Amino acid sequence: MPWTVSLGWILGGLLLLIGFLGAWLPVLPGLPVMVLGALAVKLLVPGALSWWTIAVFAVTALVALGLDALATAFTSRLAGASRKGIAGALVGGFLGLFFGLPGILFGPFLGAVVAELAFARRPVAEALKAGLGAAVGFLAGTIGKGLLGLFLLVWFFADAFVF
């Protein structure tokens, strides 16, 4: 077996594992890393994967990128957030990336609450409800990305070892 084949399986496997963990843990990039893992296997292991698999990985990763933002915005709105509160939740989620795991977990909540209080001039109870909606959306987005990651793993193994 050529060394490129071994490298392809090792590198691809590591990237798939890191990406799958990242789909569940908000600190790691997730599905885009899984795309790199599948691409490494495709390029270094002849005949292991089809280009259709790479396309499915890429499209799924693009869908997942918007999933967090859409889920956070949707559930914030369901919880009664104003447009300013939704924008605050999205900004809080982005800024939270710079403060490690606590920032990632609490950023959407704090962003929505601060925006509702400071810019939309909403009462504290309504601001907290909007923040809770943002937190639920973040959790829903994380679960959705994790399930998409599981889908990609099943697809990968089916294409690499079954078909």
LINQUI-V811280 format. One record per residue. N is the residue number from 1. RES is the residue in three letters. PHI is phi as a letter, one per 20 degrees, with the letter a starting at -180 (none if undefined). Layout:
# LINQUI-V811280
N;RES;PHI  N;RES;PHI
This chain:
# LINQUI-V811280
1;MET;none  2;PRO;f  3;TRP;f  4;THR;f  5;VAL;f  6;SER;f  7;LEU;f  8;GLY;g  9;TRP;f  10;ILE;f  11;LEU;f  12;GLY;f  13;GLY;f  14;LEU;f  15;LEU;f  16;LEU;f  17;LEU;f  18;ILE;f  19;GLY;f  20;PHE;f  21;LEU;f  22;GLY;f  23;ALA;f  24;TRP;e  25;LEU;d  26;PRO;f  27;VAL;e  28;LEU;e  29;PRO;f  30;GLY;n  31;LEU;f  32;PRO;g  33;VAL;f  34;MET;f  35;VAL;g  36;LEU;f  37;GLY;f  38;ALA;f  39;LEU;f  40;ALA;f  41;VAL;f  42;LYS;g  43;LEU;e  44;LEU;d  45;VAL;d  46;PRO;g  47;GLY;m  48;ALA;f  49;LEU;c  50;SER;e  51;TRP;f  52;TRP;f  53;THR;f  54;ILE;f  55;ALA;f  56;VAL;f  57;PHE;g  58;ALA;f  59;VAL;f  60;THR;f  61;ALA;f  62;LEU;f  63;VAL;f  64;ALA;f  65;LEU;f  66;GLY;e  67;LEU;f  68;ASP;g  69;ALA;f  70;LEU;f  71;ALA;f  72;THR;f  73;ALA;f  74;PHE;f  75;THR;f  76;SER;f  77;ARG;f  78;LEU;f  79;ALA;e  80;GLY;n  81;ALA;f  82;SER;f  83;ARG;f  84;LYS;f  85;GLY;f  86;ILE;f  87;ALA;f  88;GLY;f  89;ALA;f  90;LEU;f  91;VAL;f  92;GLY;f  93;GLY;f  94;PHE;f  95;LEU;f  96;GLY;f  97;LEU;g  98;PHE;e  99;PHE;c  100;GLY;m  101;LEU;g  102;PRO;f  103;GLY;f  104;ILE;f  105;LEU;f  106;PHE;d  107;GLY;g  108;PRO;f  109;PHE;f  110;LEU;f  111;GLY;f  112;ALA;f  113;VAL;f  114;VAL;f  115;ALA;f  116;GLU;f  117;LEU;f  118;ALA;e  119;PHE;d  120;ALA;e  121;ARG;l  122;ARG;e  123;PRO;f  124;VAL;g  125;ALA;f  126;GLU;f  127;ALA;f  128;LEU;f  129;LYS;f  130;ALA;f  131;GLY;f  132;LEU;f  133;GLY;f  134;ALA;f  135;ALA;f  136;VAL;f  137;GLY;f  138;PHE;f  139;LEU;f  140;ALA;f  141;GLY;f  142;THR;f  143;ILE;f  144;GLY;f  145;LYS;f  146;GLY;f  147;LEU;f  148;LEU;f  149;GLY;f  150;LEU;f  151;PHE;g  152;LEU;f  153;LEU;f  154;VAL;f  155;TRP;f  156;PHE;g  157;PHE;f  158;ALA;f  159;ASP;f  160;ALA;f  161;PHE;c  162;VAL;d  163;PHE;d
